[in-house]
């Protein structure tokens, strides 16, 4: 600092003006509040969208993996059944297929008869 008070004051004033000009230069480089809010919204939306996309990808991959596991289990079961079915004589296969093909129409007739009896019983109890 200067030797006399006047010189000290002038040096302080010069330092203050340099600091103010530096602060003004820095303030000019910083974007205003509205622009910062817009950028935050933009980046926040992008991050949220990426998060949702990543979550959807993880869920889809898990479903795909579970589906492949089920298919593999079904394939193994079918192969095991095929080995067992090879042990059963051919005549047994024919009897099983013949019985199962007749059970469909019989079940339908039984259901219709049961429905008709239920309707007749309801009309009689009126």
Wavefront OBJ file of the C-alpha trace (Angstrom):
o trace
v 0.000 0.000 0.000
v 0.934 3.560 -0.473
v 2.837 5.711 1.998
v 0.085 8.215 2.528
v -3.665 7.649 3.093
v -4.647 9.212 -0.229
v -2.414 6.842 -2.162
v -3.741 3.871 -0.123
v -7.326 4.874 -0.898
v -6.579 5.161 -4.590
v -4.943 1.703 -4.615
v -7.942 0.240 -2.763
v -10.290 1.882 -5.252
v -8.262 0.508 -8.185
v -8.332 -3.011 -6.671
v -12.065 -2.702 -6.111
v -12.635 -1.651 -9.719
v -10.518 -4.583 -10.987
v -12.508 -6.987 -8.812
v -15.813 -5.520 -10.013
v -14.733 -5.806 -13.654
v -13.636 -9.421 -13.067
v -16.974 -10.213 -11.372
v -18.866 -8.575 -14.243
v -16.857 -10.623 -16.769
v -17.624 -13.837 -14.872
v -21.307 -12.930 -14.532
v -21.470 -12.365 -18.285
v -20.172 -15.900 -18.865
v -22.749 -17.539 -16.566
v -26.122 -18.145 -18.276
v -29.182 -16.539 -16.766
v -31.536 -18.425 -14.449
v -34.237 -19.127 -17.046
v -31.701 -20.681 -19.399
v -30.326 -22.866 -16.584
v -33.856 -24.020 -15.686
v -34.543 -24.886 -19.337
v -31.311 -26.875 -19.564
v -32.099 -28.684 -16.299
v -35.536 -29.624 -17.624
v -34.028 -30.821 -20.892
v -31.350 -32.957 -19.253
v -33.763 -34.187 -16.574
v -36.255 -35.260 -19.233
v -33.539 -37.002 -21.196
v -32.345 -38.822 -18.074
v -35.900 -39.851 -17.153
v -36.553 -41.080 -20.697
v -33.329 -43.062 -20.691
v -34.254 -44.557 -17.309
v -37.688 -45.612 -18.514
v -36.180 -47.054 -21.689
v -33.604 -48.990 -19.686
v -36.296 -50.299 -17.346
v -38.419 -51.430 -20.303
v -35.384 -53.149 -21.815
v -34.652 -54.997 -18.566
v -38.281 -56.133 -18.252
v -38.350 -57.303 -21.877
v -35.102 -59.215 -21.469
v -36.368 -60.894 -18.296
v -39.605 -61.903 -20.018
v -37.645 -63.255 -22.960
v -35.379 -65.204 -20.639
v -38.352 -66.616 -18.717
v -40.022 -67.595 -21.993
v -36.879 -69.373 -23.171
v -36.667 -71.208 -19.827
v -40.305 -72.319 -20.143
v -39.720 -73.463 -23.713
v -36.616 -75.367 -22.654
v -38.538 -77.015 -19.804
v -41.383 -77.908 -22.187
v -38.882 -79.334 -24.686
v -37.242 -81.451 -21.980
v -40.655 -82.668 -20.776
v -41.698 -83.520 -24.337
v -38.480 -85.432 -24.899
v -38.977 -87.346 -21.654
v -42.567 -88.136 -22.612
v -41.428 -89.231 -26.068
v -39.018 -91.671 -24.442
v -41.830 -93.010 -22.215
v -44.271 -93.208 -25.124
v -41.774 -95.301 -27.052
v -41.987 -97.868 -24.252
v -45.826 -98.116 -24.427
v -47.011 -100.623 -27.070
v -48.575 -99.286 -30.252
v -51.979 -100.804 -29.390
v -52.080 -98.746 -26.191
v -51.381 -95.597 -28.212
v -54.316 -96.383 -30.484
v -56.662 -97.032 -27.528
v -55.634 -93.776 -25.830
v -56.092 -91.738 -29.027
v -59.439 -93.441 -29.777
v -60.811 -92.777 -26.272
v -59.610 -89.148 -26.206
v -61.167 -88.415 -29.602
v -64.592 -89.619 -28.392
v -64.478 -87.782 -25.066
v -64.871 -84.337 -26.684
v -68.375 -84.872 -28.162
v -69.487 -86.850 -25.100
v -68.465 -84.006 -22.815
v -70.374 -81.519 -25.001
v -73.552 -83.651 -24.952
v -73.253 -84.099 -21.177
v -72.865 -80.351 -20.687
v -75.899 -79.592 -22.871
v -77.972 -82.223 -21.050
v -76.946 -80.782 -17.686
v -77.888 -77.290 -18.849
v -81.271 -78.502 -20.128
v -81.997 -80.248 -16.823
v -81.032 -77.117 -14.882
v -83.371 -74.966 -17.000
v -86.221 -77.504 -16.657
v -85.725 -77.657 -12.885
v -85.718 -73.854 -12.621
v -88.956 -73.608 -14.644
v -90.638 -76.296 -12.565
v -89.731 -74.570 -9.244
v -91.299 -71.263 -10.258
l 1 2 3 4 5 6 7 8 9 10 11 12 13 14 15 16 17 18 19 20 21 22 23 24 25 26 27 28 29 30 31 32 33 34 35 36 37 38 39 40 41 42 43 44 45 46 47 48 49 50 51 52 53 54 55 56 57 58 59 60 61 62 63 64 65 66 67 68 69 70 71 72 73 74 75 76 77 78 79 80 81 82 83 84 85 86 87 88 89 90 91 92 93 94 95 96 97 98 99 100 101 102 103 104 105 106 107 108 109 110 111 112 113 114 115 116 117 118 119 120 121 122 123 124 125 126
